[in-house]
Each structure stands twice: as structure tokens, then as C-alpha cells.
Amino acid sequence: MGFTPIKDILAGKYEDQEVNVRGWIYRTRSSGKIAFITVRDSSGIIQITVAKNDVEEKDFENAKKALIESSVAVNGVIAKDERAPGGYEIRAKKFELVGKADKFPITEHQSEELLLDNRHLWIRSRELMNVMKIKASLLKYCREWFNENNFYEVTPPTITPNACEGGTTLFEFNYFDKKAYLSQSAQLYLEALIYSLERVWSLTPSFRAEKSKTRRHLAEYWHLEAEEAWIGNEENMSIQEELISHVCQKLAKEDKDELVFFKRETRTLKNIEPPFERIKYEKAVEILKNKGFDFKYGMDFGVKEETALCSDIEKPVFITNFPKTVKPFYMKEADELTYLCADLLAPEGYGEIIGGSERETDYNKLVERMKEQNMNMKDYEWYLDLRKYGSVPHSGFGLGVERIIRWLCKLEHIRDAVPFPRTINRVYP
């Protein structure tokens, strides 16, 4: 007999049947001749009763002594019991202690620092387990959408000689006696790939040496990026909203249990459908002023400003046409002051989840901007070549995977959207 996932038992498929389950002890208590043990696997938790008269003496002693997080394998009969978690329990016939656990260092009430120091153990928690499940589903649904819409998945490097988002946030290191950096974005390489594949996307880690301690910044995060030939900024926004809508609709349909854990109502995700509102930067400035912010045209949005702009909306919103002074060199001009670009802000105050733009195709304008910013032209010769050999209108965007997970799971801090967070003050474990 094989092993049965706990979720199938809780679905009522095995009532009064004999099953085998395996997992880790989530809770345990004993009362005289009965041990009550809650076991978890990757699919759910279930109560197991181990009665002294129903199992071998060794099994009963192991059941009484086994501590939280011990790994076990159990054979028993399913019984319906409304008092048990999930309405079912397993009445054990055999109880095997597979891996004995020491006293677990994490108890019910612990400091955030202790949980982070013991992250290798805390990722067993139901919260982080469900975060990782939703994250896996999100990536699956993104890949599904890209496949259905004629995008090719590609594998750009994460070691680069170039800065994409400005030199102040680069992680520099010695690369065989040459200066190199951890990638801030795959964008420049994706731009090179559109000349053969036209529509490409990638999922890579990106690194930003930002000395920021906000609830939405990580030094290492997962970056889902796309680039499309023959596409302008407006079409680029349409691609983004269709992708986000697809993901939200699929999560609402397929991942209800995990969403319920985070008190995320599926109706709020079903409401995420195109079109998303477009608000120009200059209008956003006026909105902030009306909300009491001392904010002037030409300033970039911070966490507080983004929160204010999207705290009272139910669908994501695009902020478009940012001034050139706050955006990178590679964006296409809309006019003398602004770029053809857009940031997508998540509702409920969660802020930016996507940044995108149409890309500049004029060789001379790119060179001029790069010189103004004192960029090392030699390192970008290959990128400038793209404008010399058959340049075409094109656009792209980058989605912060952990930021969208923070929104979907209603997380207080982005560090809980990744198994092992890397922040300004943490690189262990």
C-alpha cells in the first residue's frame, strides 16, 4: 500500500478505509492510554489517535515520547470525527518513528529576529508553506500565459559588465581579475534576443544594493521580465494587464485553500480584469497634493506615496509618463520632459509590482544620455550595436515576483515572500 496525501483524506475519499500517511508531527499531547498527534505533510494536517491497546508497545511508547517535528509514518483506519481538525482522524494500527526530533527551538511566541535566524526551520510553518505554494502556482500560470501568447522563455546571464538601473545599487565583484556585477535586470540581454525571437521572457534573480529597510525591498529577488518587438508602450501595458488578470483568475479558481489561509477573498482576484486605469504622473502628483503630501513634479514616488496612490482602489493602476529625471536612460521619449513608460501599482496599498516602458531606438539619443550620466561607453558597445543593425520599435517590463506575492498573500513584509530573504542586514542562513 502506498502513501496517501492528507488532503485526499480530508476531502472524504477514504472514510472507514485503511491508509498509510507520512509526515512531521505538528502538535502532540497524550492522555493516559491514548496519544493525540497531529501530523502534517505538504498537502494538509490531520489528527492521529494512537491507542495503547491498538498498536505494539514500542509504537505506543514512541508516539508518547516523539516531539514536535519528528518524522513519522502511520498506518491506520480513517474515521469521521467533527472534533478533529478537518473533520477526520486516523486511528493508528502502526506508528513508526522515522526521524526523532530534538526540542524544537521555535515556540508559539518568538521575535522576528529569532525566526529569521532559524529560517531553515521556520519555512516549515504553515504560513511560509502556503506562500511557497501560491508562488509556485503564480509562476506556473505566468509560464502558461507566455506559452499561450507566443513568447519564448530564454536564459540571460546574471553576471554582467553593465549597469541597467544605475550604478549606485550594483553588487560589484572580481571576475577573473576583471570588474563585473550581479545583474540588476535581464532587460538589455532580452532586447538583444528580440531580433531573432521577437517575443521573449525570462525568470532570473536580480540584485540591488539598495540601503533600504522598507517592507518591500530585498537585496536579491526573483525578476520576471519580458521584451517584445514591434510593440509600443500602450500595447506593452495591455500585455501586462492580461498577464496579471490571467494569474489572478487562475489563482481564484485553482488555489482557493491557500488563499483562504491568508484571508484573501477569491472575489477580489476575480475582479482583476482589463482594462486597468491609466493615470499620468502629473495627475498622480495632484492626487498626492490633495492628500496632503508635500510632493513636487520631478520627484520620484517612495513607499508612502505609492501606498497613498493605491490604498483605496480594487484593481491595479498604471502610472504613466514619468519625467526623465526619475527614470533610466533606455526609455523612449514621449515629449521633451517625459518617457513612454508605466509603473503598475497593486491595489490595497501594496505599491509597485511592475515597471515597464517603450525602449529608445535612436542611437544618438542613447549615446547622448549615456554621456550625460558618465556611463562607460565601452561596456555598452554591444547594446548600442542593437540600434545599428535593424532596430525596431520594442517595449518590455519587469515584474517583481515577491512584490506580487506580498500583495496576493496580504503579507506585512516582503521578506516572507521568499524562503531565505537577503536584506541589507541579513545574509544568514
N, C-alpha and C positions, 0 to 999 in steps of 0.2 A: 504494500500500500504506500502510495506517495504522500507528500505533504500538502495540506490544503491551506490556501490563503485565508486568513481570518475574515477578511471582508466577505468572502463567499459564505462563510458560516453565518455571519450576521445578516446576510441577505435572505436567510431562511432556507437555503438549499439542502441542508444536511440534518434537519431535525430528526432526532432519535437514531441517527446513524453514527457508526464508529469512524473516527477520523484520527489523523496524525497532524499535529502542528508543531512548529518550532519557532523560537524567537528569544526574546530577552524579558526578564522579569521587570515589570513596570511598577507594580505595587505588590506588597506581600504582608500577610498577617496570619496568625494561627490561633485557633481556639480549641484547646484540648486535643480531640482526636481528628480535627479537620484543619487543613491549611488552605487558606484562600489566596490564590496567586493570580494576579492579572499579568497576562503575557502580551507583549506587542511584537508584531512583525511589521514589514514595510506597508502592509495594507490596512492594519487596524489593531485594536486591543480587545481582549476577551478574558473573562474570568474563568479560572480553572479551580475546581474544588478537588483536593487530594485527601480522601478519607483513609484513615489508618487501616480500616478493615477491607478496603478495596484494592490496595496496592501492596507490593512487597515491603517488608520492614525497612530495607535500605532506601527505597524510593520515598517512603514517608519521612524518614529522617532527613534526607536531602531536601525535600520540599520544605520542611520546617526551618532548616538552617540556611537555605540559599538566600543570599542578599540581593538587593536591587541590582539590576544589570547583569546578573548571572544569565548565561545562555542555557536554554533547556529544550528538550524535545519531549512531547507529551502524546500519549495515545489515550483516547477516551471516547465517551459517547456524548453527543450533543443533546442538551435538554433546554427547553424553553423555560426562562425564569425572568419575570419582569423586574425582579430586584437586581439583576446582574446588569453591568454596563452593556448596552446594546441589546438587552433582552434575551441573551442566550449565554449558557455556560457549558464548559466541558467537564464532565465527571470522569476523573482520571482512572485509567486502569494501569498505566505505566507512566513513570515520571523519571526522566533521565537528566541528570545534571551534567551538561556538556562542558561548560566553562565556568568555574567558580569565580565569583567577583569579590574583590576586597570591598571594604566600606566605601561607598561612592562619595567623592569629595563635594558633590553638589547637592545641597538640600533645598527645601522649598523657597526660602528667602535668602538670596545671595546678592552681593554687589555686582554691578555691571563689569567691573574690572576682573573679579574672580571668574565670572562666566567667560570673559574674553581670554583670560589666562588658561582656562580649561575648555577652550573652544573645540578641541578634538573630541571631547566628551559631550559638550553641550549640543553639538549637532545631532545628537540622538533625541533631543527634545521634540515634542510633537509640533511645536511652532516652526522650528527650523526644518523639520522633515516636510511639513506641508508647504513651506516656502519653496523648498527644492523641487517638490512635485509640480507646483504651479510654474516654476521656472522652466522645468523640463517640458511641460506642456506648451508654454509660450514659445519656446524655441522650435518645438515640433510644428506648431501652427504657422510660425513665420516661414520656416522652410517649406511647408506645404504651399503657402501663398506664393512664394517666389517661384516654386516649381510650376505652379499653375499659370504663372504670368510671364513665362519665357525669360526668367533670369538664370544666369549660370552662377553657381557657387564657386568662388575662387579662394586661393590661399596666399594672400600677400605676406610679406615679411614683417616681423616685429623688431628687427634690428635695422636701423636706418641712419644715413648720414644727414638727414633732413629734419628740420622743424616744420610741422604743419600748422600748429596752432600758437606759434610764438615761442621764442627761446627761453623765456623765464620759467617755464614749467617742464623743462626737459630733464630726464634722468640720463646723465652722461656716464660713459664707462670706456675703459681701454679695450679696443677691439684689435688684437694683434698689432699693438703699437700705433693704432690709428684711433682718432676720436670718433665715437659712434654714440647713438642714443637709442633708448627704448621708445618704440613708436607711440606717438600721441594719437595717431589716426592712420587708417589704411587708405585714406582718400586719394592721395597723389598716385598711389600704385593702381587703385581702381580706375582712375582716369586713364591710365595707360592701357588698361585691359579693355576699355570700351571700343577701341579702334579695331579689335578683332571680334569680340563677343557682343558688343553693343549694350547689353543689359547684364550687369554683374552685381553680386553681393558677397559679403564675407562676414564671418564672425571671428573676431580676434580679441585678445586682451589689449587694452590701451593703458598708457601710463602717464600720469600727470603729477608733477612735483609741486602741487599747489599747497601752500602752507595754510590750509583751510580746515577748520574744525566744525563745519556746518553739518547738518543732518543729512545732506545729500551729496557729499563729496567723498570719493575714495581715491587713493593713490594708484590703485590697479582695479580696473573694471572691465566688464565684457562689452564690447562695442560691435553692434550690428550695423553695417554700413552698406549702402547701395549707390550705384552710379549708373546713369542711363544716357546713352547717346540720343541725339535728336529730340531732347526733352527740355522745355523751358521751366521756369520757376513755378508757374501755376500748375502745370501737369505734374511736376515733382510733388507738390502738396497733395494733389489728388492721389498719387501713388501711396503717400504716407497715410492718408486717412483711410484708404481702402485696406491697407495692411493692418492698421490698428483696429479697424472695425472687424475684420476677419478674425483676428486674435480674440477680441472681446466676445464675439458671438460664439466662437468655439469653446472658450473657457466657460461661458454661461451654460452651454449645453452639456459639455463633457466632464467638467471638473467641479460640480456642484458641492460635493462633500468638502473639498479643500477650501472652497470659497466661503462656505458656511462657517468653517473653523475661524476665519478671520472676520466674520460678521459682514462679509461683502455680499450684498443682495444681488442676485443674478439680474434682476430687472435693471439695475444701474448700468450693467455691462451691455444688456440687450439694447439699451438706449444709445449706445455709442455707434452711430451710423453716419455716413457722409450726408450732406457736407458739414464740415466744421467751420465755425465762424472765422473770418479773416479780419484782423484789426491791425491797421498800420501803426507803426511805432509812435508817430506823432500823436495819434489818438490815445494810445496807451499812456503816454506822458500826461495827457489831460485827465485821464481817469485817475491816475495816481495823485495828481494835484487835488482833484476833487475829494479824494480820500484822505487828504491831509499830509501827503508826503512832500517834503522839500526836494523835489526832483526836477532837474532841468534837462532840456533837449541836449542830446550828445552824451549823456551819462548812460552807463550800462546797467541793466537790471541786476540786483542782488537777490538773495533769498527772500527778503521781506517784500520787495517789490513784486516778484513773481507770485508769491503767495497771495498778495492783495489782488493781483490781476485775475487769479483763477480760483479764489476761495469760494465764490458764490455762483459757480457755473456747474452744469451737469455733464457737459461734453467738452473734450479738448478744444483748445482755441489756438489759432495761428497768430503770432505777432509778426508782421511783415515789414519789409523796407527799413531795416535798421540803418543808422548813419554809418558812414565808412569808418569813422573814428573808433568804433567799438567792435568791428568785425575783421576777420583775416583778409590777407591780400588777394586771395584767389577768386573772390566773388565778382559776379558780373554787375556792372553799373546799371542802376535804374535811372538815375539822374546825377547831377553834379554832387549831391550830398549823400545819396543812399544807394544801397545794394539791392539786387533782386534776391532776397533771402527771407527765411522764415524760421522762427523757433516755435515748436509745438509745446504748449503748456497743458499738463494734465489737470483735470478738474479737482475740486475739493482742496485746493491749496497746495498741491504737490509739485507744481512748477515744471520747469523744462524737462522734457523727455526726449525730444528730437531737435536737432539743428540741421538745417539744410539750405541750399542755395543753388541758383544757376551759376555756372563757372565762367570766369573770364576767358575769352578765346583770343583776345587781341594780344599778340606777342609784346608789342611795345608798351602797352599799358601795364602788363605784368612786370616787365623789366623796370619800368619807372617806379612802381610801388615797392618792388623789392629793394631798389637802391635807396629809396626814401627811408626804408626800415633797416638799412645797413645789413642786409642779408648777404651771406656768402654766395655770390652768383655761381661760382664753380660747382658747388654742391647741388645746384638746381639746373644745371645744363640739360640733364636728361628730361626734366619736367618741361622746360621751355621748348625742347625739341617737339613735344606733342603739339605745339601751336604752329610748327613749321612744316609739318608733313600731314596735311589733310585734316586740319582741325574742323570740328563740327560743334554746333550748339549742344550743350550737355549740362546735366544737373545731377545732384546727389544729396544724400543725407546720412546722418549718423544717429543711431538710437542707443541710448544708454540702457542696457538690459536691466541693471539693478535699479535704475530710477523708475522704470515702468513697473517692475516688481514691487517696489515700495508703494506705488500708487494702488496697484491691484490688490495687494495684501494689507493695505492700510497700516503700513509699518511706521513706527515713530522715527526710526533711524535707518539709513541705507546700509549700515554695516550688517543688518540682519537679512539683507537680500543676497548675501554671498556667504559661502561656507566659512572661508577664512579671510576676514577683512584685512586689507592693508590700508592703514591710515597714517597720518603724519606722525603719530606716536605709537604705532603698533606694527611689528613685523613678526611676532611670535604668537602662536605656534605656526 
